[in-house]
Amino acid sequence: MDQLDQLFKHSIQQDTRFFILDTRGIGHKYDDEDFKKYSWSPKQYNRVRAGDLFIYRRPNSKSQKESFYFFGAGIIGPIQKINDNIVQATILSPLIFNNYLQPIELINFKWTFKEKTRDDWQYFFNQYGMMEIAQADFINLLKLTFSYKPQIQNIYEEIDQQLEVNFYQQMYQKNFKVEDKVMTQKVRGSAQSIFAKEVKGNYFHKCCITGIDTKELLIASHIVPWSKDENNRLNPANGLCLSPLFDKAFDLGLLTVKTDFRVEVSNIIKKDKVLFDYFSNYSGKKINIHVRIPPDLGFLDWHNKNRFKENI
């Protein structure tokens, strides 16, 4: 039974409670680690018990603007006392969402536990970072995220849920390496999957050049290709969210993004007038860098020098 089945099965128990838990990721207070352990003050909030289910929310303060997002779920495991003010729970059956849910996708979501009265979400989530929701809210959020089926680049690769969680935790520990010597179809597929989720979520599910936001038409492109740098295969700063045509052109070096974040199009494609005219609309335009993790200048410089087909 995979983690999604486990969560749905667990949700039918009569005494189970359901929560949204805010998290700022690893390195925050109390040594929290997403999908592994979570801490809180029972003096401020004492509703959570072992066996309850939750959905993770990355709050505004970490995701900028209004763009909080929901990105995973799990079961509250054993709870232990850390000190007089703090308890900490182990997380069981961790699950990373197929699609990080952002506010725009929740416009028409029908909440059961509470009425949403403002479009800007103010006063909807409580100040403690923990909020009890209805069973229907929990189940419908899961259904919403898993109604989207992500694509991986190689049809022969596989995605393993536990490997995804492992790569997520590795990524947030600033370890972006995926070694060739451990490579299998599941390893590569799971690593590519978590990289894609982080990069697309970082760019708010919009092509950073064109603004296209149809999720099925978005690809997380490595700036320095997967095959060229095993130390940065998971690094979100080594990724751009692009629509398929721009992803392919970027990979072939027919366009690049300069270190001032402006698009440069190669004159090589002038032989295809329709393509050149279309790409010229974006030549000199800055990509969207109003994101949590902007592209690393060193990676962009590498692409400029090693991938881009200079104008002739």
N, C-alpha and C positions, 0 to 999 in steps of 0.2 A: 504493500500500500504506500503510495507516495504522500508527500506532505499535504497536498491539496485535499486528497481524499481523507487524510487524517483530520484535518481541520473541519471539514464538513461533517464527518462522523461525530467529532467531539462536540459540535455546535448543537446537536439535538438533545444533549443531556439537560435535564430540567433545571439544574442548579447552576449551570454555566453562566458566567457574566461575560460581557463583551466590552472592549475598551479601545480607544485611540490613545496611543502613547507617543508623546513628542520625544524625539531624539536628535541630538546634534552630532552623533557619531563618536568614534573613538577619540580619546584625548580630552573629552569633557570631564567634568567632575565625577567623583566616585568610581573612576576606572570603568565606566560603562563601555560596552562593546556590542554594536548592533548584531543581533541574531545569536548572541552568546550570553549576555548578562545585562540587567537593567536595574537601576536603583531609584529609590524615592523615599520621601519622608512620610511615614504613616500618620504623623501628627497633622500633616496638611491634607493627606488623602489616604483613606484606609479601606477602600472598597475592594481592592484587588486581592485575589486569593490564588493559591496554587490550583492549576487546572483551568483557570479562566483563559479566554482567547483575546488576542489584540491585533490591531493594525498599526504599523509604524507610520508616523507623520514627521517629515522634515519641516520644521516651522519656518516662518518668514525670516527670522533673524539669521538663518543659515542659507536660505535659498534666494534671498533678495526679493525686492518688490512684493507683490502679492502672491508670488508663485511658490507657496508651500506645495508639497506633494506627498502622496501616500506611496510607499514603495515596498512594503513587505508585511508579513504576518507571522504569527506563531502562537505557541501555548506557554503560559506562565508555569514554570516548573517550580522546584523547591525554593522556598523563600528563607533567607537567613538574615539574622540581625548583624549589621556591620558595626554600629555604635548606638548610642541612646537615641539618635535622631534619624538614622538611615537603615533601611533594609534593602536587600538585593536579591533578585530572582534570577535563576538560571532559565534560559529560553530553550524550549523544546519544539521539535518539528518546525524549524525555521523555513520560511518560504519567501523567495523574492518574486515580486510581481512580474508578469510578462510585460506589463506596460505601467510605468510610473504614472499615477493618476494626478493630474494637475487641475487647478480650479476651473479652467475652461471646459474640462470634460465632466464637471460636476454641476454645471448650470441647471440641468434638468433633473438632477438626482433628487429623488423623493426621500428625505430623511424621515424616520419614524420617531426617533427619541426626542426630537426638538424641532421647532419650526425655524427655518432660516429666513430672517426678515430683512437682511441687508445684502446687497450684491458684493460689497467689499469684504465680507466675512468677518468684520469686526464684531467682537463680543460673542462669536459663535463657539470658539474653542476656549476652554477655561484656562485660568492663569496658572494652574498647577502643572500643566503639561500632561495631565491624565484626565480622561473623560469617558464616562460610561455611555455606551450606545446600545441600541436595541439589536436583538438577534438579526432582524430583517436588514438593518443597516450593514452589519458585518457581512452577511451572506451576499447582499446585493453589490457591495463593493468588490468582493471577490469575483463575483460573476462578471462585473464590468471590466475588471482588469484582464481576466482570462478569456474574455470574448475576443480579445486581440491576439492573434497568433503571430509571434515574431518570426522573421525569416533569418536564416543563417546563410552565410555566403556559400558554403559547400554542402550540397544535399547529402553527402556521405558522412558529414559530421553529426554528432549527437549532443544533446544537452542533458546534463545530469544535475538535478536540483541541489544536491548536497555539494557538488563541485562548484556550482554557481555561488553558493553561500561562502564556501572557502575562498574563492577568488575575490568576492566582495570584501571579506574581512582582510585579505591580503592587500587589496587595493587601498583600503582605508588605513593600513599600517605603512603606507607609502612604499610598499614592495610591489613593483610593477612587472617583475620578471616571470616569464613562463619559459622554462628551459626546453630545448629541443629533445634532450635525453629522456624527458618524461612524457613526450607528446604521444597522445592517442587521439582517436576521433572524438571521444568524450571530453578529453582535456581541452583540445583546441575548440571544439564547439561550445563548451561551457565558458571558456575564457573569452571567446569572441562574443558570446551572448551578454555577459555581464559588462564587457567593454561597451557594447552597443547600447545597452540600457542606460549606462552612466552618461555616455556622450550625447545621446538623443535627449535625455532628461536635462542635461546641462544646457542644451540649446532650445529648451522648451518645445521640443518636437517641431522644430522649423528648420528648413534648409538655411544655413547661415549666409548664403549668397542670395538666393531668390525669395526666401520667405515662404516657400511652399510648406504647407503643414498637414498634408495628407500622410498619415503615419505609414501607410503601406508603401509609400514612395520615398521613404527616407532611409539613408544608409549612413552608418557610422564609419567614416573613412579614416584609416591611419594616415598621418602625415608622413612619418617615416614608416615604410611598410613593415608589416608583421615579419617578413623574411629577413629584414635588414637589421633589426634591433630587438633581441629577445629580452633586453632589460626594460623596455618600455612598451611591451605588448598590451599591458593593462592600463597604461597611463592616460587618463582622460585629457590631459594637456597635449597628448599626441593624437588627438582626434578632432575631426570636423563633422558636423551633421550636414549631409548633402543629399540632394535629389539624385536619382540614378545617372542622368546624363552628365551632371557636373562631377559626380563621383568618378565616373569612367574617364572623363577628360582630365581630371586631377591626377588620377592614377597613371595615365599615359603621358602626363607632362604637357598637355595641350593648354593648360592654364595652371597658375600657381597663386598662392597668397603671399604677398611680400611681407617683410617684417614690420611694415606700417599698417598691416592688415588690409591692404588694398589688393583687389583682384588684378592680375595681369594675364592677358590672353596672348598666346603665341600667334604670330603672323603666319605660321606654317599652315594653319587651317583656312587661310584665305582661299585656297583652292575649292573649298566648300562654302560658297557664298552664303547660302541659307544659314549654315551653322555659324559662320563667322559673324554675320549680321546679328544673329541671336545672342551670341556670346559678347559681342561688342556692347550690348546694352548694359553689361555688368562690368566692363573693363574700367578700372580705376575706382570702382565702388568699394567702400569698406564693408567687410563682412560684419555680421552682428557679433560684437564682443561684450555685450551687456549680459554676461553669463557668470556663473560662480567660478568656473575654471577656464580662463581664456587660453587659446593655443600658445604653447611655448615658442618663444622667438627662435630658439636654437633649432627646434624641429622644422619650423618654417624656413629658416635659412638653409637647412639641409635639403629640403625639397627644392628650393630655388636653385641650388647649385648642382644637385645630383639628379633631379627628375625633370625639371622644366626644360622644354625644348626652346632654346633662346630664339628670339625673333631673327629672321634672316631676310 
